[in-house]
């Protein structure tokens, strides 16, 4: 049986792509592709990947065997960025696929851009209460992505694709992914739904300051939802030139490991592009953010936000 593993990486459009695959599962099946995630709440295979973690109460091999059985003779498509998590037993996972034709796909993103996107994710995560500034090292993510991918570089049939719209087949990551897995045809729903949408950087910076007040889970979620109602531009590129240079240097060091796995026609220059200069003027109106904090979880936390932000 042919098995395709889409392993991410994190912050390369995985949530939107998984939602796309889930919505188009019936059409994929007409092309001989079986995509059946856990539920609408999890339009991916994260629970399957999590079953291969040491503390899981689920039996990973048994769960994967059931998935293989459900696929029958069709190509099994599994998508989970959690397969890049270091605690997932990838050796055990792959041993359960021995004897099958396994193909692996991952997207590679510009090292500076993925740092900013990962920062957005950890600040928005209700359990983390991330308060360290974006430009403080160590970063929230490996800019080269090598730490995340190094285990998979040893596995045969790994394809690394560019997270670069200019190189995507059809100008969309959805049509690009279909091309990688060998599917062409009409009828697919290419609308953008279900992605893990980031906040504009000025707003996520405001949320980072709110996190210093140590809000509860419900309070944190309320602040995020309130911030989503604020119209705000993206601001200046937030990484300092020094940190952009560090990110690009790390990517240069990783490229020799990646090149043997690049898909045909991969233009790596986008991974080394400089980014605009850093500017300190991110927040257009701090009063908006304070008002959001007051509305969401009270004046005490808003006062802590004022102190943290040094706003008078």
C-alpha positions in Angstrom: 0.0 0.0 0.0 1.1 3.5 -0.7 1.3 5.8 2.4 1.9 9.5 2.2 2.9 11.3 5.4 2.6 15.1 5.5 4.6 16.1 8.6 4.4 19.9 8.5 6.5 21.5 9.6 4.7 23.7 12.2 3.7 27.1 10.9 3.7 26.2 7.2 0.0 26.4 6.5 -0.7 22.9 8.0 -4.0 23.8 9.7 -5.4 25.3 6.5 -4.1 22.5 4.4 -5.6 19.8 6.7 -8.9 21.6 6.6 -8.7 21.6 2.8 -8.0 17.9 2.8 -10.9 17.1 5.2 -13.4 19.2 3.2 -12.3 17.4 0.0 -12.0 13.9 1.4 -14.7 12.5 -0.9 -13.1 13.9 -4.0 -9.7 12.7 -2.9 -11.3 9.2 -2.5 -12.4 9.4 -6.1 -8.7 9.7 -7.0 -7.8 6.7 -4.9 -6.7 8.7 -1.8 -8.0 7.9 1.7 -8.0 10.8 4.1 -10.0 10.2 7.3 -8.9 12.2 10.4 -10.4 11.9 13.8 -13.2 14.4 13.7 -14.2 17.9 12.5 -12.5 19.3 15.6 -9.3 17.5 14.6 -9.2 17.6 10.8 -5.8 16.0 11.0 -4.0 13.0 12.5 -2.6 14.6 15.6 -4.3 12.1 17.9 -2.7 9.3 15.9 0.7 10.9 16.2 0.1 11.6 20.0 -0.6 7.9 20.5 3.1 7.3 19.8 4.2 9.5 22.7 5.6 7.9 25.8 2.8 9.1 28.2 0.0 8.2 25.8 -2.8 5.9 27.1 -3.7 5.1 23.5 -2.0 2.2 21.7 -0.2 3.8 18.7 0.5 0.7 16.7 -3.0 -0.6 17.1 -4.5 2.7 16.1 -2.3 2.9 13.0 -3.1 -0.7 12.1 -6.8 0.2 12.2 -6.2 3.2 10.0 -4.3 1.1 7.5 -7.1 -1.5 7.5 -9.7 1.3 6.9 -7.7 2.5 3.9 -8.0 -0.8 2.2 -6.2 -0.7 -1.1 -6.3 3.1 -1.5 -3.4 5.4 -0.9 -3.4 6.4 2.8 -2.8 10.1 3.4 -1.8 11.1 7.0 -1.2 14.7 7.9 0.1 15.8 11.3 2.8 18.3 12.2 3.1 16.5 15.5 5.1 13.9 13.7 7.9 16.4 14.0 7.6 16.5 17.8 10.7 15.0 19.5 8.6 13.0 21.9 6.8 11.1 19.1 8.5 7.7 18.6 9.0 8.0 14.9 11.0 4.8 14.7 8.1 2.8 16.1 5.7 4.7 13.9 7.7 3.9 10.8 8.2 0.3 11.9 4.5 -0.1 11.8 4.6 0.9 8.1 7.3 -1.5 7.1 6.4 -3.2 3.8 4.4 -0.2 2.6 5.5 2.4 0.0 6.0 5.4 2.3 6.4 8.9 1.0 7.0 11.9 3.3 6.3 15.6 2.6 7.3 18.7 4.5 7.4 22.4 3.7 10.3 24.7 4.4 9.8 28.3 5.4 12.0 31.4 5.4 13.9 31.3 8.7 12.9 34.8 9.9 9.3 34.4 9.0 8.9 31.1 10.8 10.3 32.7 14.0 7.7 35.4 13.9 4.9 33.0 13.1 6.0 30.6 15.9 6.2 33.5 18.3 2.6 34.4 17.4 1.6 30.8 18.2 3.3 30.5 21.6 2.0 33.9 22.8 -1.6 32.9 21.7 -1.3 29.5 23.4 -3.4 29.7 26.6 -1.2 27.3 28.6 2.2 28.8 27.9 1.7 32.5 29.0 4.7 33.3 26.9 6.2 36.7 28.0 9.7 36.8 26.5 10.1 39.3 23.6 10.3 38.1 20.0 13.9 39.3 19.6 15.2 37.7 22.8 17.2 34.5 22.1 16.8 31.6 22.2 13.9 32.0 19.8 10.6 30.2 20.1 11.6 27.9 17.2 14.6 26.8 15.3 14.8 29.2 12.4 16.5 26.6 10.2 13.9 24.0 11.1 16.7 21.5 11.2 16.1 20.5 14.8 12.6 19.6 13.9 13.4 17.7 10.7 16.8 16.1 11.4 15.2 12.7 12.3 13.3 12.7 9.0 16.3 13.5 6.9 17.5 9.9 7.5 14.3 8.4 6.1 14.0 7.5 2.4 11.5 9.2 0.1 11.4 12.6 1.9 10.3 15.5 -0.3 11.0 19.1 0.9 8.8 21.7 -0.7 9.1 25.4 -0.6 6.7 27.4 1.6 6.9 30.1 -1.0 3.8 31.3 -3.0 5.9 32.2 -6.0 6.9 28.5 -6.3 3.5 26.9 -5.5 1.8 25.1 -8.4 -1.2 27.2 -9.2 -0.2 29.8 -6.7 -1.9 28.0 -3.8 -0.5 25.6 -1.2 -3.6 23.5 -1.7 -3.0 23.0 -5.5 0.7 22.7 -4.8 0.2 19.8 -2.3 -2.2 18.1 -4.7 0.5 18.3 -7.4 3.1 16.8 -5.1 0.8 13.8 -4.3 0.0 13.4 -8.0 -3.6 14.6 -8.2 -4.9 16.8 -10.9 -8.5 17.7 -11.8 -11.3 20.1 -11.1 -13.9 20.2 -8.4 -11.8 20.8 -5.3 -12.9 23.5 -2.8 -9.9 25.9 -2.7 -11.5 28.4 -0.3 -9.4 29.3 2.8 -11.1 27.8 5.8 -10.0 26.4 9.2 -6.5 27.8 9.3 -4.7 28.7 12.5 -4.9 32.4 11.9 -2.2 34.6 13.4 -2.8 38.0 15.0 -1.0 41.0 13.4 2.3 41.5 15.2 1.2 44.7 17.1 -1.7 42.8 18.6 0.3 39.7 19.5 2.9 42.0 21.2 0.0 43.5 23.2 -1.1 40.0 24.2 2.5 39.1 25.3 2.3 42.0 27.7 -1.2 40.9 28.9 0.4 37.5 29.6 2.5 39.0 32.3 -0.7 39.4 34.3 -1.0 35.6 34.3 -4.6 35.4 33.1 -6.7 32.3 33.5 -7.4 30.1 30.4 -10.8 31.6 30.0 -9.5 35.1 30.4 -6.7 34.5 27.9 -9.1 33.2 25.3 -11.4 36.2 25.9 -8.5 38.6 25.3 -7.5 36.8 22.1 -11.1 36.9 20.8 -11.3 40.6 21.7 -8.0 41.4 20.0 -9.3 39.7 16.8 -12.0 42.4 16.7 -9.4 45.2 16.5 -8.5 46.4 13.0 -4.8 46.7 12.9 -2.1 46.7 10.2 0.8 44.2 10.3 3.3 46.9 11.4 7.0 46.9 10.5 8.9 43.7 10.1 9.6 42.9 13.8 12.9 41.0 13.8 16.0 43.1 14.2 18.5 43.1 11.3 20.9 41.3 13.6 18.5 38.5 14.4 17.5 38.3 10.7 21.1 37.7 9.9 21.4 35.1 12.6 18.4 33.3 11.2 19.7 33.3 7.6 23.1 32.1 8.8 21.5 29.1 10.5 19.5 28.4 7.3 22.7 28.5 5.2 24.2 25.9 7.5 21.2 23.7 7.2 20.9 23.8 3.4 23.5 21.1 2.6 21.3 18.7 4.7 18.2 19.8 2.9 19.3 19.9 -0.8 19.2 16.1 -1.4 15.5 16.2 -0.5 14.4 19.3 -2.4 11.7 18.6 -4.9 12.5 19.2 -8.5 12.8 22.9 -9.3 13.1 24.0 -5.7 14.6 27.6 -5.8 16.3 28.0 -2.4 17.1 31.7 -2.8 13.9 32.7 -1.0 15.2 31.1 2.2 18.1 33.5 2.3 16.3 36.7 1.4 16.9 39.7 3.7 13.9 41.2 5.3 12.9 44.9 6.0 14.6 46.9 8.7 13.4 46.7 12.3 11.2 49.5 13.6 10.1 50.2 17.1 6.7 51.7 16.2 4.5 48.6 16.4 1.5 49.7 18.4 -0.8 52.2 16.8 -3.0 52.8 19.8 -2.1 51.3 23.2 -5.4 52.5 24.6 -7.2 50.1 22.3 -5.3 47.2 23.9 -5.9 48.4 27.4 -9.6 48.7 26.6 -9.5 45.1 25.3 -7.9 43.9 28.5 -10.5 45.7 30.7 -13.3 44.3 28.7 -12.0 40.8 28.7 -10.8 40.2 32.2 -11.0 43.2 34.4 -9.1 46.3 35.6 -6.6 44.5 37.8 -5.1 42.7 34.8 -5.3 45.8 32.7 -3.3 47.7 35.3 -0.6 45.0 35.2 -0.7 45.3 31.4 -0.1 49.1 31.7 2.9 48.5 34.0 4.3 45.9 31.8 3.9 48.0 28.7 5.2 51.1 30.4 2.2 52.9 29.2 1.1 56.1 30.9 
